[in-house]
Amino acid sequence: MKNHLKALRAEHDWTQADLADRANVSRQTINAIEKEKFDPSLPVAFRIAKVFDLTIEEVFLDEQ
Amino acid sequence: MQEHNESVDQRAFKNVVPIAIWTLAWVATLALARFGPDLWDSQPVASWVAIAANVGVGIGVMVAHAGFLRRVDELQRKILVDAMAVALGVGLVGGFAYAAADSAGLFVFDANIAFFSALMAVVYAVATIVGTLRYR
């Protein structure tokens, strides 16, 4: 799933590990989501959006 | 609620410890059930107790593994479950293929059940490594 994670991280000057700690997932998960190799579950998507104080739609792009 | 003062990766490592302890206990009870009859002169009651202990600890291994899967990060869970599917498939396909070949008299040696356990363990480990590299 396409997303703005990398750009959002850059805005906050966070590493993947920083975001992983804040979203309570592994760094590997953040990396896989950024590279669009893995689609997160709804709870994880909500947590990531909440970390950036955004909605899910503002972080993840619906391609359908 | 999960604590945030340690990373998910650190927690995953900690979560492995109970599985390692249960697995070691299972191996010990398996050895007792397998070699114990030599020690207690093949008394059936003692052998049944050893087998019951092995099955009981084996159930503990399964419960510990299920708990581990519930606690790990969702990508790690996907990698592990995918690896289990491959290991189970190889075990089933390999096991039935061996049984068919054995029935057809194609083998001159008898395979031990431990061989398939070892095969599935190796396949599980390799599939886990491949999955980890795939999502790295």
N, CA and C atoms of all chains as a GROMACS GRO file, in nm:
protein
  600
    1MET      N    1   0.084  -0.119   0.000
    1MET     CA    2   0.000   0.000   0.000
    1MET      C    3   0.088   0.125   0.000
    2LYS      N    4   0.057   0.215  -0.090
    2LYS     CA    5   0.136   0.339  -0.096
    2LYS      C    6   0.112   0.421   0.031
    3ASN      N    7   0.215   0.494   0.070
    3ASN     CA    8   0.202   0.572   0.194
    3ASN      C    9   0.304   0.685   0.196
    4HIS      N   10   0.287   0.774   0.294
    4HIS     CA   11   0.377   0.890   0.307
    4HIS      C   12   0.472   0.875   0.426
    5LEU      N   13   0.493   0.753   0.470
    5LEU     CA   14   0.572   0.733   0.593
    5LEU      C   15   0.711   0.795   0.585
    6LYS      N   16   0.779   0.772   0.475
    6LYS     CA   17   0.917   0.820   0.464
    6LYS      C   18   0.922   0.973   0.472
    7ALA      N   19   0.831   1.038   0.399
    7ALA     CA   20   0.827   1.184   0.400
    7ALA      C   21   0.790   1.238   0.538
    8LEU      N   22   0.693   1.172   0.601
    8LEU     CA   23   0.650   1.216   0.734
    8LEU      C   24   0.762   1.198   0.837
    9ARG      N   25   0.835   1.087   0.823
    9ARG     CA   26   0.950   1.066   0.913
    9ARG      C   27   1.054   1.176   0.895
   10ALA      N   28   1.078   1.208   0.768
   10ALA     CA   29   1.178   1.311   0.737
   10ALA      C   30   1.137   1.446   0.797
   11GLU      N   31   1.007   1.477   0.789
   11GLU     CA   32   0.957   1.603   0.846
   11GLU      C   33   0.986   1.612   0.995
   12HIS      N   34   0.974   1.498   1.062
   12HIS     CA   35   0.995   1.494   1.208
   12HIS      C   36   1.140   1.460   1.245
   13ASP      N   37   1.220   1.433   1.141
   13ASP     CA   38   1.360   1.394   1.162
   13ASP      C   39   1.370   1.269   1.250
   14TRP      N   40   1.286   1.172   1.217
   14TRP     CA   41   1.285   1.046   1.291
   14TRP      C   42   1.348   0.936   1.206
   15THR      N   43   1.416   0.846   1.272
   15THR     CA   44   1.463   0.725   1.204
   15THR      C   45   1.348   0.624   1.202
   16GLN      N   46   1.368   0.515   1.129
   16GLN     CA   47   1.266   0.408   1.130
   16GLN      C   48   1.249   0.353   1.270
   17ALA      N   49   1.361   0.343   1.342
   17ALA     CA   50   1.355   0.290   1.479
   17ALA      C   51   1.276   0.384   1.570
   18ASP      N   52   1.293   0.517   1.549
   18ASP     CA   53   1.217   0.614   1.630
   18ASP      C   54   1.067   0.595   1.609
   19LEU      N   55   1.028   0.584   1.482
   19LEU     CA   56   0.886   0.567   1.451
   19LEU      C   57   0.836   0.432   1.503
   20ALA      N   58   0.920   0.329   1.489
   20ALA     CA   59   0.881   0.196   1.537
   20ALA      C   60   0.853   0.198   1.687
   21ASP      N   61   0.939   0.265   1.762
   21ASP     CA   62   0.919   0.274   1.908
   21ASP      C   63   0.789   0.348   1.940
   22ARG      N   64   0.765   0.456   1.866
   22ARG     CA   65   0.644   0.536   1.894
   22ARG      C   66   0.516   0.460   1.855
   23ALA      N   67   0.523   0.380   1.749
   23ALA     CA   68   0.405   0.305   1.702
   23ALA      C   69   0.396   0.166   1.765
   24ASN      N   70   0.496   0.132   1.845
   24ASN     CA   71   0.499   0.002   1.914
   24ASN      C   72   0.499  -0.115   1.816
   25VAL      N   73   0.581  -0.102   1.712
   25VAL     CA   74   0.604  -0.213   1.618
   25VAL      C   75   0.755  -0.227   1.599
   26SER      N   76   0.797  -0.329   1.525
   26SER     CA   77   0.941  -0.347   1.502
   26SER      C   78   0.990  -0.253   1.391
   27ARG      N   79   1.120  -0.223   1.393
   27ARG     CA   80   1.177  -0.140   1.287
   27ARG      C   81   1.158  -0.206   1.151
   28GLN      N   82   1.167  -0.339   1.152
   28GLN     CA   83   1.149  -0.414   1.028
   28GLN      C   84   1.009  -0.391   0.969
   29THR      N   85   0.910  -0.379   1.057
   29THR     CA   86   0.772  -0.355   1.011
   29THR      C   87   0.762  -0.218   0.943
   30ILE      N   88   0.821  -0.116   1.006
   30ILE     CA   89   0.818   0.018   0.946
   30ILE      C   90   0.887   0.016   0.810
   31ASN      N   91   1.001  -0.050   0.803
   31ASN     CA   92   1.075  -0.058   0.677
   31ASN      C   93   0.992  -0.128   0.568
   32ALA      N   94   0.928  -0.239   0.606
   32ALA     CA   95   0.848  -0.315   0.509
   32ALA      C   96   0.727  -0.234   0.462
   33ILE      N   97   0.666  -0.158   0.554
   33ILE     CA   98   0.551  -0.074   0.515
   33ILE      C   99   0.597   0.037   0.420
   34GLU      N  100   0.709   0.100   0.454
   34GLU     CA  101   0.762   0.208   0.370
   34GLU      C  102   0.793   0.159   0.229
   35LYS      N  103   0.846   0.040   0.221
   35LYS     CA  104   0.882  -0.016   0.090
   35LYS      C  105   0.763  -0.084   0.020
   36GLU      N  106   0.647  -0.072   0.082
   36GLU     CA  107   0.522  -0.128   0.028
   36GLU      C  108   0.528  -0.280   0.009
   37LYS      N  109   0.607  -0.345   0.095
   37LYS     CA  110   0.615  -0.491   0.091
   37LYS      C  111   0.513  -0.553   0.185
   38PHE      N  112   0.463  -0.474   0.279
   38PHE     CA  113   0.374  -0.526   0.382
   38PHE      C  114   0.265  -0.424   0.414
   39ASP      N  115   0.140  -0.471   0.415
   39ASP     CA  116   0.028  -0.384   0.451
   39ASP      C  117  -0.002  -0.402   0.600
   40PRO      N  118  -0.001  -0.293   0.676
   40PRO     CA  119  -0.025  -0.306   0.820
   40PRO      C  120  -0.171  -0.338   0.850
   41SER      N  121  -0.193  -0.394   0.969
   41SER     CA  122  -0.331  -0.417   1.013
   41SER      C  123  -0.394  -0.281   1.045
   42LEU      N  124  -0.526  -0.280   1.060
   42LEU     CA  125  -0.595  -0.155   1.090
   42LEU      C  126  -0.546  -0.093   1.222
   43PRO      N  127  -0.532  -0.173   1.330
   43PRO     CA  128  -0.483  -0.113   1.456
   43PRO      C  129  -0.346  -0.048   1.440
   44VAL      N  130  -0.254  -0.112   1.366
   44VAL     CA  131  -0.120  -0.055   1.347
   44VAL      C  132  -0.129   0.071   1.260
   45ALA      N  133  -0.212   0.067   1.158
   45ALA     CA  134  -0.230   0.186   1.073
   45ALA      C  135  -0.283   0.303   1.155
   46PHE      N  136  -0.378   0.274   1.245
   46PHE     CA  137  -0.432   0.380   1.333
   46PHE      C  138  -0.321   0.434   1.424
   47ARG      N  139  -0.241   0.342   1.480
   47ARG     CA  140  -0.133   0.386   1.572
   47ARG      C  141  -0.033   0.476   1.499
   48ILE      N  142   0.004   0.436   1.376
   48ILE     CA  143   0.101   0.515   1.300
   48ILE      C  144   0.042   0.653   1.269
   49ALA      N  145  -0.083   0.655   1.226
   49ALA     CA  146  -0.147   0.784   1.195
   49ALA      C  147  -0.153   0.872   1.319
   50LYS      N  148  -0.182   0.810   1.434
   50LYS     CA  149  -0.193   0.884   1.558
   50LYS      C  150  -0.058   0.944   1.598
   51VAL      N  151   0.050   0.870   1.573
   51VAL     CA  152   0.184   0.919   1.605
   51VAL      C  153   0.210   1.052   1.534
   52PHE      N  154   0.162   1.062   1.409
   52PHE     CA  155   0.183   1.185   1.330
   52PHE      C  156   0.068   1.285   1.350
   53ASP      N  157  -0.028   1.249   1.433
   53ASP     CA  158  -0.145   1.332   1.457
   53ASP      C  159  -0.221   1.358   1.325
   54LEU      N  160  -0.233   1.252   1.246
   54LEU     CA  161  -0.303   1.260   1.118
   54LEU      C  162  -0.409   1.150   1.112
   55THR      N  163  -0.492   1.156   1.008
   55THR     CA  164  -0.587   1.046   0.987
   55THR      C  165  -0.519   0.938   0.902
   56ILE      N  166  -0.578   0.818   0.902
   56ILE     CA  167  -0.521   0.709   0.822
   56ILE      C  168  -0.513   0.749   0.675
   57GLU      N  169  -0.618   0.817   0.625
   57GLU     CA  170  -0.620   0.855   0.483
   57GLU      C  171  -0.509   0.953   0.448
   58GLU      N  172  -0.463   1.028   0.548
   58GLU     CA  173  -0.355   1.124   0.522
   58GLU      C  174  -0.217   1.057   0.521
   59VAL      N  175  -0.210   0.936   0.574
   59VAL     CA  176  -0.083   0.862   0.579
   59VAL      C  177  -0.077   0.755   0.470
   60PHE      N  178  -0.189   0.683   0.455
   60PHE     CA  179  -0.194   0.572   0.358
   60PHE      C  180  -0.285   0.608   0.241
   61LEU      N  181  -0.247   0.564   0.121
   61LEU     CA  182  -0.323   0.598   0.001
   61LEU      C  183  -0.404   0.478  -0.046
   62ASP      N  184  -0.532   0.501  -0.068
   62ASP     CA  185  -0.619   0.396  -0.121
   62ASP      C  186  -0.599   0.388  -0.271
   63GLU      N  187  -0.547   0.275  -0.317
   63GLU     CA  188  -0.516   0.260  -0.461
   63GLU      C  189  -0.632   0.203  -0.540
   64GLN      N  190  -0.743   0.164  -0.472
   64GLN     CA  191  -0.851   0.097  -0.545
   64GLN      C  192  -0.946   0.198  -0.608
   65MET      N  193  -0.196  -0.433   2.802
   65MET     CA  194  -0.127  -0.319   2.738
   65MET      C  195   0.024  -0.343   2.741
   66GLN      N  196   0.089  -0.325   2.625
   66GLN     CA  197   0.231  -0.348   2.619
   66GLN      C  198   0.308  -0.227   2.669
   67GLU      N  199   0.419  -0.254   2.737
   67GLU     CA  200   0.501  -0.145   2.787
   67GLU      C  201   0.580  -0.085   2.673
   68HIS      N  202   0.601   0.047   2.680
   68HIS     CA  203   0.671   0.117   2.573
   68HIS      C  204   0.816   0.145   2.607
   69ASN      N  205   0.861   0.107   2.730
   69ASN     CA  206   0.997   0.143   2.770
   69ASN      C  207   1.101   0.048   2.712
   70GLU      N  208   1.061  -0.057   2.640
   70GLU     CA  209   1.155  -0.141   2.569
   70GLU      C  210   1.099  -0.166   2.430
   71SER      N  211   1.191  -0.181   2.333
   71SER     CA  212   1.146  -0.191   2.195
   71SER      C  213   1.078  -0.325   2.169
   72VAL      N  214   1.005  -0.329   2.058
   72VAL     CA  215   0.937  -0.453   2.017
   72VAL      C  216   1.040  -0.562   1.993
   73ASP      N  217   1.155  -0.524   1.936
   73ASP     CA  218   1.260  -0.623   1.908
   73ASP      C  219   1.314  -0.683   2.038
   74GLN      N  220   1.330  -0.598   2.140
   74GLN     CA  221   1.379  -0.648   2.270
   74GLN      C  222   1.277  -0.741   2.333
   75ARG      N  223   1.149  -0.704   2.321
   75ARG     CA  224   1.042  -0.789   2.377
   75ARG      C  225   1.036  -0.923   2.305
   76ALA      N  226   1.054  -0.920   2.171
   76ALA     CA  227   1.050  -1.044   2.093
   76ALA      C  228   1.158  -1.140   2.141
   77PHE      N  229   1.276  -1.085   2.169
   77PHE     CA  230   1.386  -1.169   2.217
   77PHE      C  231   1.350  -1.230   2.352
   78LYS      N  232   1.292  -1.147   2.440
   78LYS     CA  233   1.252  -1.198   2.573
   78LYS      C  234   1.145  -1.307   2.560
   79ASN      N  235   1.054  -1.288   2.464
   79ASN     CA  236   0.945  -1.384   2.446
   79ASN      C  237   0.992  -1.521   2.402
   80VAL      N  238   1.113  -1.528   2.346
   80VAL     CA  239   1.167  -1.656   2.298
   80VAL      C  240   1.208  -1.745   2.417
   81VAL      N  241   1.245  -1.682   2.529
   81VAL     CA  242   1.299  -1.757   2.643
   81VAL      C  243   1.203  -1.866   2.693
   82PRO      N  244   1.072  -1.836   2.715
   82PRO     CA  245   0.983  -1.944   2.761
   82PRO      C  246   0.977  -2.061   2.663
   83ILE      N  247   0.979  -2.032   2.531
   83ILE     CA  248   0.974  -2.141   2.433
   83ILE      C  249   1.099  -2.227   2.444
   84ALA      N  250   1.214  -2.161   2.461
   84ALA     CA  251   1.340  -2.235   2.472
   84ALA      C  252   1.337  -2.326   2.596
   85ILE      N  253   1.287  -2.275   2.708
   85ILE     CA  254   1.281  -2.354   2.831
   85ILE      C  255   1.186  -2.473   2.814
   86TRP      N  256   1.066  -2.446   2.758
   86TRP     CA  257   0.969  -2.554   2.738
   86TRP      C  258   1.023  -2.659   2.642
   87THR      N  259   1.091  -2.612   2.535
   87THR     CA  260   1.144  -2.707   2.436
   87THR      C  261   1.253  -2.795   2.497
   88LEU      N  262   1.341  -2.734   2.577
   88LEU     CA  263   1.446  -2.813   2.643
   88LEU      C  264   1.383  -2.917   2.737
   89ALA      N  265   1.278  -2.873   2.810
   89ALA     CA  266   1.209  -2.966   2.901
   89ALA      C  267   1.145  -3.080   2.820
   90TRP      N  268   1.089  -3.045   2.704
   90TRP     CA  269   1.026  -3.147   2.619
   90TRP      C  270   1.130  -3.247   2.569
   91VAL      N  271   1.246  -3.198   2.527
   91VAL     CA  272   1.353  -3.287   2.480
   91VAL      C  273   1.397  -3.380   2.595
   92ALA      N  274   1.406  -3.323   2.716
   92ALA     CA  275   1.448  -3.403   2.832
   92ALA      C  276   1.347  -3.513   2.862
   93THR      N  277   1.216  -3.477   2.857
   93THR     CA  278   1.113  -3.579   2.886
   93THR      C  279   1.105  -3.682   2.772
   94LEU      N  280   1.136  -3.637   2.649
   94LEU     CA  281   1.138  -3.731   2.536
   94LEU      C  282   1.251  -3.833   2.555
   95ALA      N  283   1.366  -3.782   2.598
   95ALA     CA  284   1.480  -3.871   2.623
   95ALA      C  285   1.447  -3.970   2.734
   96LEU      N  286   1.375  -3.918   2.837
   96LEU     CA  287   1.336  -4.005   2.949
   96LEU      C  288   1.239  -4.114   2.901
   97ALA      N  289   1.142  -4.073   2.817
   97ALA     CA  290   1.044  -4.171   2.767
   97ALA      C  291   1.111  -4.272   2.674
   98ARG      N  292   1.212  -4.226   2.599
   98ARG     CA  293   1.277  -4.314   2.501
   98ARG      C  294   1.377  -4.409   2.566
   99PHE      N  295   1.460  -4.354   2.657
   99PHE     CA  296   1.566  -4.436   2.715
   99PHE      C  297   1.536  -4.482   2.858
  100GLY      N  298   1.432  -4.424   2.919
  100GLY     CA  299   1.397  -4.460   3.056
  100GLY      C  300   1.370  -4.608   3.078
  101PRO      N  301   1.296  -4.674   2.988
  101PRO     CA  302   1.266  -4.817   3.009
  101PRO      C  303   1.390  -4.901   3.034
  102ASP      N  304   1.506  -4.861   2.981
  102ASP     CA  305   1.631  -4.934   3.010
  102ASP      C  306   1.670  -4.919   3.157
  103LEU      N  307   1.636  -4.801   3.212
  103LEU     CA  308   1.673  -4.771   3.352
  103LEU      C  309   1.582  -4.843   3.451
  104TRP      N  310   1.450  -4.843   3.422
  104TRP     CA  311   1.355  -4.903   3.518
  104TRP      C  312   1.306  -5.040   3.470
  105ASP      N  313   1.390  -5.105   3.392
  105ASP     CA  314   1.365  -5.244   3.354
  105ASP      C  315   1.230  -5.261   3.284
  106SER      N  316   1.195  -5.164   3.201
  106SER     CA  317   1.074  -5.170   3.117
  106SER      C  318   0.944  -5.189   3.195
  107GLN      N  319   0.936  -5.131   3.316
  107GLN     CA  320   0.810  -5.141   3.391
  107GLN      C  321   0.705  -5.051   3.324
  108PRO      N  322   0.590  -5.109   3.285
  108PRO     CA  323   0.490  -5.033   3.208
  108PRO      C  324   0.442  -4.905   3.277
  109VAL      N  325   0.420  -4.910   3.408
  109VAL     CA  326   0.367  -4.792   3.478
  109VAL      C  327   0.465  -4.676   3.466
  110ALA      N  328   0.593  -4.704   3.491
  110ALA     CA  329   0.695  -4.599   3.482
  110ALA      C  330   0.705  -4.546   3.339
  111SER      N  331   0.694  -4.635   3.242
  111SER     CA  332   0.701  -4.592   3.101
  111SER      C  333   0.582  -4.504   3.064
  112TRP      N  334   0.462  -4.543   3.113
  112TRP     CA  335   0.343  -4.461   3.085
  112TRP      C  336   0.354  -4.324   3.150
  113VAL      N  337   0.409  -4.320   3.270
  113VAL     CA  338   0.427  -4.190   3.340
  113VAL      C  339   0.523  -4.102   3.260
  114ALA      N  340   0.632  -4.162   3.209
  114ALA     CA  341   0.729  -4.085   3.131
  114ALA      C  342   0.667  -4.033   3.002
  115ILE      N  343   0.585  -4.118   2.938
  115ILE     CA  344   0.519  -4.074   2.813
  115ILE      C  345   0.416  -3.965   2.842
  116ALA      N  346   0.341  -3.981   2.953
  116ALA     CA  347   0.243  -3.878   2.991
  116ALA      C  348   0.313  -3.746   3.019
  117ALA      N  349   0.428  -3.752   3.086
  117ALA     CA  350   0.505  -3.630   3.114
  117ALA      C  351   0.551  -3.565   2.985
  118ASN      N  352   0.594  -3.648   2.889
  118ASN     CA  353   0.639  -3.595   2.760
  118ASN      C  354   0.525  -3.527   2.685
  119VAL      N  355   0.407  -3.591   2.685
  119VAL     CA  356   0.292  -3.531   2.617
  119VAL      C  357   0.249  -3.403   2.688
  120GLY      N  358   0.249  -3.406   2.822
  120GLY     CA  359   0.210  -3.288   2.900
  120GLY      C  360   0.302  -3.170   2.872
  121VAL      N  361   0.432  -3.196   2.874
  121VAL     CA  362   0.528  -3.088   2.846
  121VAL      C  363   0.519  -3.044   2.700
  122GLY      N  364   0.488  -3.139   2.611
  122GLY     CA  365   0.468  -3.105   2.469
  122GLY      C  366   0.352  -3.008   2.452
  123ILE      N  367   0.245  -3.029   2.529
  123ILE     CA  368   0.132  -2.935   2.524
  123ILE      C  369   0.178  -2.799   2.574
  124GLY      N  370   0.265  -2.800   2.676
  124GLY     CA  371   0.322  -2.674   2.726
  124GLY      C  372   0.400  -2.601   2.617
  125VAL      N  373   0.474  -2.675   2.536
  125VAL     CA  374   0.549  -2.614   2.425
  125VAL      C  375   0.452  -2.546   2.328
  126MET      N  376   0.342  -2.616   2.298
  126MET     CA  377   0.244  -2.560   2.203
  126MET      C  378   0.181  -2.432   2.259
  127VAL      N  379   0.144  -2.437   2.388
  127VAL     CA  380   0.082  -2.319   2.451
  127VAL      C  381   0.181  -2.203   2.453
  128ALA      N  382   0.308  -2.233   2.486
  128ALA     CA  383   0.410  -2.128   2.490
  128ALA      C  384   0.431  -2.067   2.352
  129HIS      N  385   0.429  -2.153   2.249
  129HIS     CA  386   0.449  -2.104   2.112
  129HIS      C  387   0.330  -2.018   2.068
  130ALA      N  388   0.209  -2.062   2.104
  130ALA     CA  389   0.090  -1.983   2.067
  130ALA      C  390   0.094  -1.847   2.137
  131GLY      N  391   0.136  -1.846   2.263
  131GLY     CA  392   0.148  -1.720   2.337
  131GLY      C  393   0.254  -1.630   2.275
  132PHE      N  394   0.364  -1.690   2.233
  132PHE     CA  395   0.471  -1.615   2.167
  132PHE      C  396   0.418  -1.548   2.041
  133LEU      N  397   0.343  -1.624   1.961
  133LEU     CA  398   0.290  -1.568   1.836
  133LEU      C  399   0.192  -1.454   1.862
  134ARG      N  400   0.119  -1.462   1.973
  134ARG     CA  401   0.025  -1.354   2.005
  134ARG      C  402   0.098  -1.227   2.045
  135ARG      N  403   0.217  -1.243   2.105
  135ARG     CA  404   0.288  -1.126   2.159
  135ARG      C  405   0.380  -1.058   2.059
  136VAL      N  406   0.423  -1.130   1.955
  136VAL     CA  407   0.521  -1.070   1.864
  136VAL      C  408   0.456  -0.967   1.773
  137ASP      N  409   0.539  -0.887   1.714
  137ASP     CA  410   0.499  -0.786   1.617
  137ASP      C  411   0.428  -0.854   1.498
  138GLU      N  412   0.333  -0.784   1.435
  138GLU     CA  413   0.251  -0.852   1.333
  138GLU      C  414   0.329  -0.896   1.210
  139LEU      N  415   0.434  -0.824   1.172
  139LEU     CA  416   0.515  -0.869   1.058
  139LEU      C  417   0.594  -0.995   1.096
  140GLN      N  418   0.648  -0.994   1.218
  140GLN     CA  419   0.721  -1.113   1.265
  140GLN      C  420   0.627  -1.233   1.269
  141ARG      N  421   0.502  -1.208   1.314
  141ARG     CA  422   0.403  -1.317   1.320
  141ARG      C  423   0.376  -1.372   1.180
  142LYS      N  424   0.363  -1.282   1.082
  142LYS     CA  425   0.338  -1.326   0.944
  142LYS      C  426   0.454  -1.412   0.893
  143ILE      N  427   0.577  -1.367   0.921
  143ILE     CA  428   0.695  -1.443   0.876
  143ILE      C  429   0.695  -1.582   0.939
  144LEU      N  430   0.667  -1.589   1.069
  144LEU     CA  431   0.670  -1.718   1.140
  144LEU      C  432   0.557  -1.811   1.094
  145VAL      N  433   0.438  -1.755   1.076
  145VAL     CA  434   0.325  -1.838   1.033
  145VAL      C  435   0.348  -1.888   0.890
  146ASP      N  436   0.401  -1.802   0.803
  146ASP     CA  437   0.434  -1.846   0.666
  146ASP      C  438   0.536  -1.959   0.670
  147ALA      N  439   0.636  -1.945   0.758
  147ALA     CA  440   0.741  -2.048   0.769
  147ALA      C  441   0.680  -2.179   0.820
  148MET      N  442   0.585  -2.168   0.915
  148MET     CA  443   0.518  -2.289   0.966
  148MET      C  444   0.440  -2.358   0.856
  149ALA      N  445   0.375  -2.280   0.770
  149ALA     CA  446   0.297  -2.338   0.660
  149ALA      C  447   0.390  -2.416   0.566
  150VAL      N  448   0.507  -2.359   0.538
  150VAL     CA  449   0.603  -2.428   0.450
  150VAL      C  450   0.652  -2.557   0.517
  151ALA      N  451   0.685  -2.547   0.647
  151ALA     CA  452   0.737  -2.664   0.719
  151ALA      C  453   0.632  -2.774   0.727
  152LEU      N  454   0.507  -2.734   0.755
  152LEU     CA  455   0.399  -2.833   0.761
  152LEU      C  456   0.378  -2.898   0.624
  153GLY      N  457   0.380  -2.816   0.520
  153GLY     CA  458   0.363  -2.868   0.384
  153GLY      C  459   0.472  -2.967   0.348
  154VAL      N  460   0.597  -2.930   0.376
  154VAL     CA  461   0.709  -3.018   0.346
  154VAL      C  462   0.698  -3.148   0.426
  155GLY      N  463   0.657  -3.136   0.553
  155GLY     CA  464   0.642  -3.254   0.639
  155GLY      C  465   0.535  -3.349   0.584
  156LEU      N  466   0.419  -3.289   0.546
  156LEU     CA  467   0.310  -3.372   0.494
  156LEU      C  468   0.345  -3.434   0.359
  157VAL      N  469   0.390  -3.348   0.267
  157VAL     CA  470   0.423  -3.397   0.132
  157VAL      C  471   0.537  -3.498   0.140
  158GLY      N  472   0.641  -3.462   0.214
  158GLY     CA  473   0.756  -3.552   0.227
  158GLY      C  474   0.718  -3.682   0.296
  159GLY      N  475   0.635  -3.671   0.402
  159GLY     CA  476   0.594  -3.790   0.477
  159GLY      C  477   0.513  -3.886   0.393
  160PHE      N  478   0.412  -3.832   0.321
  160PHE     CA  479   0.328  -3.919   0.238
  160PHE      C  480   0.405  -3.974   0.119
  161ALA      N  481   0.494  -3.893   0.061
  161ALA     CA  482   0.575  -3.940  -0.051
  161ALA      C  483   0.665  -4.054  -0.004
  162TYR      N  484   0.722  -4.038   0.118
  162TYR     CA  485   0.806  -4.145   0.172
  162TYR      C  486   0.724  -4.273   0.193
  163ALA      N  487   0.603  -4.254   0.252
  163ALA     CA  488   0.518  -4.372   0.280
  163ALA      C  489   0.484  -4.445   0.150
  164ALA      N  490   0.452  -4.367   0.045
  164ALA     CA  491   0.418  -4.428  -0.084
  164ALA      C  492   0.539  -4.500  -0.142
  165ALA      N  493   0.655  -4.435  -0.134
  165ALA     CA  494   0.777  -4.496  -0.188
  165ALA      C  495   0.814  -4.622  -0.111
  166ASP      N  496   0.792  -4.616   0.022
  166ASP     CA  497   0.822  -4.731   0.106
  166ASP      C  498   0.730  -4.849   0.072
  167SER      N  499   0.600  -4.815   0.050
  167SER     CA  500   0.504  -4.920   0.014
  167SER      C  501   0.541  -4.985  -0.119
  168ALA      N  502   0.596  -4.903  -0.208
  168ALA     CA  503   0.635  -4.954  -0.340
  168ALA      C  504   0.768  -5.028  -0.336
  169GLY      N  505   0.828  -5.033  -0.216
  169GLY     CA  506   0.954  -5.106  -0.201
  169GLY      C  507   1.073  -5.036  -0.264
  170LEU      N  508   1.064  -4.903  -0.273
  170LEU     CA  509   1.172  -4.828  -0.336
  170LEU      C  510   1.289  -4.800  -0.242
  171PHE      N  511   1.265  -4.814  -0.109
  171PHE     CA  512   1.371  -4.786  -0.012
  171PHE      C  513   1.425  -4.916   0.047
  172VAL      N  514   1.554  -4.918   0.068
  172VAL     CA  515   1.613  -5.037   0.132
  172VAL      C  516   1.640  -5.010   0.280
  173PHE      N  517   1.615  -4.885   0.323
  173PHE     CA  518   1.636  -4.850   0.463
  173PHE      C  519   1.505  -4.797   0.522
  174ASP      N  520   1.493  -4.803   0.654
  174ASP     CA  521   1.375  -4.752   0.723
  174ASP      C  522   1.407  -4.614   0.780
  175ALA      N  523   1.326  -4.516   0.740
  175ALA     CA  524   1.347  -4.381   0.795
  175ALA      C  525   1.288  -4.375   0.935
  176ASN      N  526   1.351  -4.299   1.022
  176ASN     CA  527   1.302  -4.278   1.157
  176ASN      C  528   1.214  -4.154   1.159
  177ILE      N  529   1.112  -4.154   1.246
  177ILE     CA  530   1.023  -4.037   1.258
  177ILE      C  531   1.104  -3.912   1.294
  178ALA      N  532   1.215  -3.933   1.366
  178ALA     CA  533   1.300  -3.819   1.405
  178ALA      C  534   1.357  -3.749   1.282
  179PHE      N  535   1.373  -3.825   1.172
  179PHE     CA  536   1.425  -3.764   1.049
  179PHE      C  537   1.330  -3.657   0.999
  180PHE      N  538   1.197  -3.687   1.001
  180PHE     CA  539   1.099  -3.589   0.952
  180PHE      C  540   1.088  -3.470   1.046
  181SER      N  541   1.101  -3.496   1.177
  181SER     CA  542   1.100  -3.385   1.273
  181SER      C  543   1.216  -3.291   1.244
  182ALA      N  544   1.334  -3.350   1.222
  182ALA     CA  545   1.453  -3.269   1.194
  182ALA      C  546   1.437  -3.195   1.062
  183LEU      N  547   1.380  -3.263   0.962
  183LEU     CA  548   1.358  -3.201   0.831
  183LEU      C  549   1.266  -3.079   0.844
  184MET      N  550   1.155  -3.097   0.919
  184MET     CA  551   1.060  -2.988   0.936
  184MET      C  552   1.123  -2.872   1.013
  185ALA      N  553   1.206  -2.905   1.113
  185ALA     CA  554   1.274  -2.799   1.191
  185ALA      C  555   1.369  -2.719   1.102
  186VAL      N  556   1.442  -2.790   1.017
  186VAL     CA  557   1.537  -2.721   0.927
  186VAL      C  558   1.462  -2.634   0.827
  187VAL      N  559   1.354  -2.691   0.770
  187VAL     CA  560   1.274  -2.614   0.672
  187VAL      C  561   1.214  -2.491   0.740
  188TYR      N  562   1.165  -2.507   0.863
  188TYR     CA  563   1.107  -2.394   0.938
  188TYR      C  564   1.211  -2.285   0.959
  189ALA      N  565   1.332  -2.327   0.998
  189ALA     CA  566   1.439  -2.229   1.023
  189ALA      C  567   1.477  -2.157   0.894
  190VAL      N  568   1.491  -2.233   0.786
  190VAL     CA  569   1.530  -2.171   0.657
  190VAL      C  570   1.419  -2.077   0.609
  191ALA      N  571   1.293  -2.121   0.618
  191ALA     CA  572   1.181  -2.037   0.573
  191ALA      C  573   1.170  -1.910   0.657
  192THR      N  574   1.202  -1.919   0.786
  192THR     CA  575   1.200  -1.800   0.871
  192THR      C  576   1.308  -1.702   0.828
  193ILE      N  577   1.427  -1.755   0.798
  193ILE     CA  578   1.538  -1.669   0.754
  193ILE      C  579   1.503  -1.603   0.620
  194VAL      N  580   1.448  -1.683   0.528
  194VAL     CA  581   1.409  -1.629   0.396
  194VAL      C  582   1.304  -1.519   0.413
  195GLY      N  583   1.204  -1.544   0.498
  195GLY     CA  584   1.100  -1.445   0.523
  195GLY      C  585   1.155  -1.317   0.583
  196THR      N  586   1.249  -1.334   0.676
  196THR     CA  587   1.311  -1.217   0.742
  196THR      C  588   1.387  -1.134   0.638
  197LEU      N  589   1.462  -1.203   0.552
  197LEU     CA  590   1.539  -1.132   0.448
  197LEU      C  591   1.446  -1.065   0.348
  198ARG      N  592   1.334  -1.132   0.319
  198ARG     CA  593   1.239  -1.078   0.221
  198ARG      C  594   1.180  -0.944   0.267
  199TYR      N  595   1.156  -0.930   0.395
  199TYR     CA  596   1.094  -0.807   0.447
  199TYR      C  597   1.196  -0.714   0.511
  200ARG      N  598   1.324  -0.743   0.492
  200ARG     CA  599   1.428  -0.663   0.558
  200ARG      C  600   1.428  -0.520   0.504
   0.00000   0.00000   0.00000
